Amino acid sequence: MEVAILGATGLVGQIFVRLLENHPWFKIERLVASERSKGKKYREIAEWVSDDTGDIEVESLEDFLKNPDVDLVFSALPSSIAGKVEEKLAEKIPVFSNASSHRYEDDVPILVPEVNADQLKLIEFQQEQRGWEGFIVTNPNCSTAILMLSLKVLSEFGLKKVNVATMQAISGAGFKGLSALQIFDNVIPYIEKEEWKIENESRKILGFDFEMSAITTRVPVSHGHTEAVFVELSEDISVEELRKAFDSFDPLKKLKLPSYAKPIVYKEIPQPKLHRKLGNGMTVTVGRLEKIGKKKFKYVTLGHNLVRGAAGGSILNAELSYRLGVIK
């Protein structure tokens, strides 16, 4: 299938390109960016290129929209412009979006394939409601995406309450997000709108209501978000039972998706520098699991914010959709 990447010169866009190199199902055909990049070879702009993609001529978004002749689109556009663009494309083409523009609409799934694959059923409703031949599928905010895998396991034991404090990498702010002077020797205990996203996206993805509170912080780490999680369950289980549930969680294994990796790996002391690249960046690490009261636990989880939390998650969404026949 021929694909286009929108926002291809940005941080997430370049990860899309890297992960889609030599993909067995999806071939990069068109790279789309701002008017400033129009007409340039991708190698002139991107920090990472191969011989194959380096020679692709970047086109402007305006030009692409005149003739979006591809089988599907991966969108790494800023949320400020993604909304109308993605809707226009979805009239004819499947769009897999990393932007937040459509996440909170009732007929648009926020998809994490290991967690809520059943929400792909929303696509048929979305198409009927909007008269589209294509559709929009979103992936969550990066911190939410990393957290969701462990919360899915916990939901099997009756998830009642979640408190989470994130320690998020500077790459989550994009190329222009933070200066070195701001983050050096510092922790910034506020990321705009991030806490609301984690709390509300988590409930939509899991499909039920539970008490949740988040504090988000930016820390001087290049890649990899770490999260300290405190939970209360309905069932009183042991640490050993929960650890076994984490280890055995692997719902996509039999589907043989190209981007598949074991979703959760347990490491006693998870660290971004050591563990963010597990499973080519698609594996989330869980550790420091302790029982802190009846039906209460704490643990640490981490994952690669640009791969599992962004481009890789969106590609996995497209692979699942293709495997299940949602993409024709």
C-alpha positions as CSV (number, residue, x, y, z in Angstrom):
1,M,0.0,0.0,0.0
2,E,1.3,3.5,-0.9
3,V,1.3,5.9,2.0
4,A,1.9,9.6,2.7
5,I,3.4,11.1,5.8
6,L,2.1,14.5,6.7
7,G,4.5,16.6,8.8
8,A,7.3,14.5,7.6
9,T,10.1,16.9,8.6
10,G,9.1,17.2,12.2
11,L,10.4,15.1,15.1
12,V,7.5,12.5,14.9
13,G,7.4,12.7,11.1
14,Q,11.0,11.6,10.9
15,I,10.3,8.7,13.2
16,F,7.4,7.7,10.9
17,V,9.9,7.7,8.0
18,R,12.5,5.6,9.9
19,L,10.0,3.0,11.1
20,L,8.3,2.7,7.7
21,E,11.6,2.0,5.9
22,N,11.4,-1.4,4.3
23,H,8.0,-2.0,5.8
24,P,6.5,-5.2,4.2
25,W,3.0,-3.7,3.8
26,F,3.3,0.1,3.6
27,K,5.5,1.9,1.1
28,I,6.4,5.6,1.6
29,E,5.3,7.3,-1.6
30,R,4.9,11.0,-0.6
31,L,6.4,13.2,2.1
32,V,4.5,16.3,3.0
33,A,5.6,19.3,5.0
34,S,5.3,23.1,5.1
35,E,5.7,25.5,2.2
36,R,9.3,26.2,3.4
37,S,10.3,22.6,2.6
38,K,8.5,22.4,-0.8
39,G,10.7,21.1,-3.6
40,K,13.6,20.1,-1.4
41,K,15.0,16.6,-1.3
42,Y,14.2,14.9,2.0
43,R,17.9,14.4,2.8
44,E,18.3,18.2,2.7
45,I,15.9,18.6,5.6
46,A,15.8,15.5,7.7
47,E,18.3,14.5,10.4
48,W,17.9,10.8,9.4
49,V,17.4,9.5,5.9
50,S,18.2,6.4,3.9
51,D,19.1,6.3,0.2
52,D,15.5,5.4,-0.7
53,T,13.7,8.2,1.1
54,G,16.5,10.8,0.9
55,D,15.8,11.4,-2.8
56,I,12.0,11.9,-2.3
57,E,11.0,15.5,-3.1
58,V,9.0,17.0,-0.3
59,E,5.7,18.6,-1.3
60,S,3.7,21.2,0.5
61,L,0.5,20.3,2.3
62,E,-1.5,22.6,-0.1
63,D,-0.2,20.8,-3.1
64,F,-0.8,17.4,-1.6
65,L,-4.4,18.2,-0.8
66,K,-5.1,18.9,-4.5
67,N,-4.3,15.3,-5.4
68,P,-3.9,13.0,-2.4
69,D,-3.5,9.8,-4.5
70,V,-2.3,7.3,-1.9
71,D,-3.9,4.4,-0.1
72,L,-3.5,5.8,3.4
73,V,-2.1,8.7,5.3
74,F,-0.1,9.0,8.5
75,S,-0.5,12.4,10.1
76,A,2.1,14.0,12.3
77,L,0.6,17.5,11.7
78,P,0.3,19.9,14.6
79,S,-3.1,19.8,16.2
80,S,-3.7,23.4,15.3
81,I,-4.0,22.5,11.6
82,A,-4.7,18.8,11.7
83,G,-8.4,18.9,12.2
84,K,-9.8,20.2,8.9
85,V,-7.0,18.6,6.9
86,E,-7.6,15.1,8.3
87,E,-11.3,15.5,7.8
88,K,-10.9,16.4,4.1
89,L,-8.6,13.5,3.5
90,A,-10.8,11.0,5.4
91,E,-13.6,11.7,2.9
92,K,-11.7,9.2,0.7
93,I,-8.7,7.9,2.5
94,P,-7.9,6.2,5.8
95,V,-6.0,8.6,8.1
96,F,-4.0,7.4,11.1
97,S,-3.3,10.5,13.2
98,N,-0.9,11.4,15.9
99,A,-2.7,14.7,16.5
100,S,-5.2,15.3,19.3
101,S,-7.7,17.1,17.0
102,H,-10.3,14.3,16.8
103,R,-9.5,12.1,19.8
104,Y,-12.4,13.2,21.9
105,E,-15.1,12.8,19.3
106,D,-17.6,10.0,20.0
107,D,-17.2,8.3,16.6
108,V,-13.3,8.4,16.5
109,P,-11.4,5.7,18.3
110,I,-8.3,6.4,20.4
111,L,-6.6,3.1,19.6
112,V,-4.1,1.1,21.4
113,P,-4.2,-2.3,19.7
114,E,-3.4,-4.5,22.7
115,V,-6.0,-2.6,24.8
116,N,-9.1,-1.7,22.8
117,A,-9.0,-3.2,19.3
118,D,-12.8,-3.6,19.6
119,Q,-13.2,0.1,19.2
120,L,-12.3,-0.3,15.5
121,K,-16.0,-1.0,15.2
122,L,-16.5,2.8,15.5
123,I,-15.2,3.2,12.0
124,E,-18.3,1.9,10.3
125,F,-20.4,4.2,12.4
126,Q,-18.1,7.1,11.7
127,Q,-18.3,6.5,7.9
128,E,-22.1,6.3,8.1
129,Q,-22.5,9.4,10.2
130,R,-20.1,11.5,8.1
131,G,-20.6,10.0,4.6
132,W,-16.9,9.2,4.3
133,E,-15.2,6.4,2.3
134,G,-12.1,6.8,4.5
135,F,-11.9,7.3,8.2
136,I,-9.8,8.7,11.1
137,V,-8.1,6.6,13.8
138,T,-6.1,8.4,16.4
139,N,-3.5,7.2,18.8
140,P,-3.3,8.6,22.4
141,N,-1.1,11.2,23.9
142,C,2.4,9.8,24.4
143,S,2.1,9.4,28.2
144,T,-1.3,7.8,27.9
145,A,-0.1,5.3,25.3
146,I,2.7,4.1,27.6
147,L,0.4,3.9,30.6
148,M,-2.4,2.1,28.9
149,L,-0.7,-1.3,28.6
150,S,-0.3,-1.7,32.3
151,L,-3.7,-0.3,33.1
152,K,-5.3,-2.8,30.7
153,V,-3.7,-5.6,32.8
154,L,-4.9,-4.0,36.0
155,S,-8.4,-3.6,34.6
156,E,-8.9,-7.3,34.7
157,F,-8.8,-7.1,38.5
158,G,-11.2,-4.2,38.8
159,L,-9.5,-0.8,38.4
160,K,-11.0,1.7,40.8
161,K,-8.4,4.5,41.3
162,V,-5.2,5.6,39.5
163,N,-2.8,8.3,40.5
164,V,0.2,8.9,38.2
165,A,3.1,11.3,38.1
166,T,5.0,11.5,34.8
167,M,8.7,12.3,34.2
168,Q,8.6,13.2,30.5
169,A,11.5,13.5,28.0
170,I,12.3,16.8,26.4
171,S,11.7,15.2,22.9
172,G,8.0,15.1,23.8
173,A,8.0,18.9,23.4
174,G,9.2,18.7,19.8
175,F,12.1,20.5,18.1
176,K,11.0,23.9,19.4
177,G,9.5,22.9,22.7
178,L,12.3,23.6,25.2
179,S,15.6,25.4,25.3
180,A,18.6,23.8,26.9
181,L,18.6,26.7,29.4
182,Q,15.1,25.9,30.5
183,I,15.6,22.2,31.2
184,F,19.3,22.0,32.3
185,D,19.5,21.2,36.1
186,N,15.7,21.5,36.3
187,V,12.3,19.8,36.5
188,I,9.3,21.6,35.1
189,P,6.2,20.3,37.0
190,Y,3.7,21.4,34.4
191,I,2.9,20.5,30.8
192,E,-0.1,22.3,29.3
193,K,-3.2,20.2,28.8
194,E,-1.3,17.0,29.4
195,E,-2.9,16.0,32.7
196,W,-6.4,16.4,31.3
197,K,-5.4,14.3,28.3
198,I,-4.1,11.4,30.4
199,E,-7.1,11.4,32.6
200,N,-9.8,11.6,29.9
201,E,-8.1,9.5,27.2
202,S,-7.5,6.7,29.6
203,R,-11.2,6.4,30.4
204,K,-12.2,6.5,26.8
205,I,-9.7,3.8,25.8
206,L,-10.6,1.4,28.6
207,G,-14.3,2.1,28.1
208,F,-15.3,2.6,31.7
209,D,-15.2,5.3,34.4
210,F,-12.7,5.2,37.3
211,E,-11.1,7.8,39.5
212,M,-7.9,9.2,38.0
213,S,-5.5,12.0,38.7
214,A,-2.3,12.9,37.0
215,I,0.7,15.3,37.5
216,T,2.9,15.8,34.5
217,T,6.5,17.0,34.6
218,R,9.3,17.6,32.1
219,V,12.7,16.2,33.0
220,P,16.2,16.4,31.3
221,V,16.0,13.1,29.5
222,S,16.3,13.0,25.7
223,H,13.8,10.1,24.9
224,G,11.6,8.0,27.1
225,H,8.7,8.9,29.5
226,T,8.8,7.4,33.0
227,E,5.7,7.2,35.1
228,A,5.2,6.5,38.8
229,V,1.8,4.9,39.2
230,F,-0.4,4.2,42.3
231,V,-3.5,2.1,41.9
232,E,-6.4,0.7,43.8
233,L,-8.2,-2.4,42.6
234,S,-11.5,-4.1,43.4
235,E,-9.8,-7.5,43.9
236,D,-7.2,-8.3,46.6
237,I,-4.5,-10.1,44.7
238,S,-0.8,-10.7,45.5
239,V,2.3,-9.1,43.9
240,E,3.1,-12.5,42.4
241,E,-0.3,-12.7,40.7
242,L,0.0,-9.2,39.3
243,R,3.5,-9.8,38.1
244,K,2.4,-13.0,36.3
245,A,-0.4,-11.0,34.7
246,F,2.1,-8.5,33.3
247,D,4.4,-11.2,32.0
248,S,1.6,-13.1,30.2
249,F,-0.1,-10.1,28.6
250,D,0.5,-10.5,24.9
251,P,-2.8,-10.2,22.9
252,L,-1.3,-9.5,19.5
253,K,1.2,-12.2,19.3
254,K,-0.7,-14.5,16.9
255,L,-1.5,-11.7,14.5
256,K,2.1,-11.4,13.3
257,L,2.0,-7.7,12.7
258,P,5.3,-6.2,11.3
259,S,5.7,-3.8,14.2
260,Y,4.7,-6.3,16.9
261,A,6.8,-6.5,20.0
262,K,6.0,-8.1,23.4
263,P,4.0,-5.2,24.9
264,I,5.3,-5.4,28.5
265,V,8.6,-6.5,29.9
266,Y,9.4,-6.5,33.7
267,K,12.6,-5.0,34.9
268,E,13.2,-4.4,38.6
269,I,14.5,-0.8,38.1
270,P,13.3,0.6,34.8
271,Q,15.4,3.4,33.3
272,P,15.0,5.3,30.0
273,K,18.6,5.0,29.0
274,L,18.6,1.2,29.4
275,H,15.1,0.2,28.4
276,R,13.5,2.7,26.0
277,K,14.6,0.9,22.9
278,L,13.3,-2.6,23.9
279,G,11.2,-4.1,21.1
280,N,12.5,-1.4,18.7
281,G,10.8,1.1,21.0
282,M,7.5,-0.6,21.1
283,T,7.9,-2.5,24.4
284,V,6.9,-0.8,27.6
285,T,8.8,-1.6,30.8
286,V,7.2,-2.2,34.2
287,G,9.1,-2.4,37.5
288,R,9.3,-1.5,41.2
289,L,6.0,-3.3,41.7
290,E,5.0,-3.3,45.4
291,K,1.8,-3.9,47.3
292,I,1.2,-0.8,49.6
293,G,-2.1,-1.8,51.2
294,K,-5.1,-4.0,50.7
295,K,-6.0,-3.9,47.0
296,K,-3.4,-1.2,46.5
297,F,-0.1,-1.2,44.5
298,K,2.6,1.1,43.2
299,Y,4.9,0.6,40.2
300,V,7.0,2.4,37.6
301,T,6.4,2.1,33.9
302,L,8.3,3.7,31.0
303,G,8.3,3.7,27.2
304,H,9.7,5.4,24.2
305,N,7.6,8.5,23.7
306,L,8.3,8.9,20.0
307,V,7.9,5.3,19.1
308,R,5.3,3.5,21.3
309,G,3.9,6.9,22.3
310,A,3.7,8.4,18.8
311,A,4.7,7.2,15.3
312,G,5.1,3.5,16.2
313,G,1.8,3.4,17.9
314,S,0.1,4.9,14.8
315,I,1.8,2.4,12.5
316,L,0.7,-0.5,14.7
317,N,-2.9,0.9,14.5
318,A,-2.7,0.8,10.7
319,E,-1.2,-2.7,10.7
320,L,-4.0,-4.0,12.9
321,S,-6.6,-2.3,10.7
322,Y,-5.0,-3.9,7.6
323,R,-4.8,-7.4,9.2
324,L,-8.5,-7.2,10.3
325,G,-9.7,-6.0,6.9
326,V,-10.7,-2.6,8.0
327,I,-8.4,-1.2,5.3
328,K,-9.4,-2.7,2.0
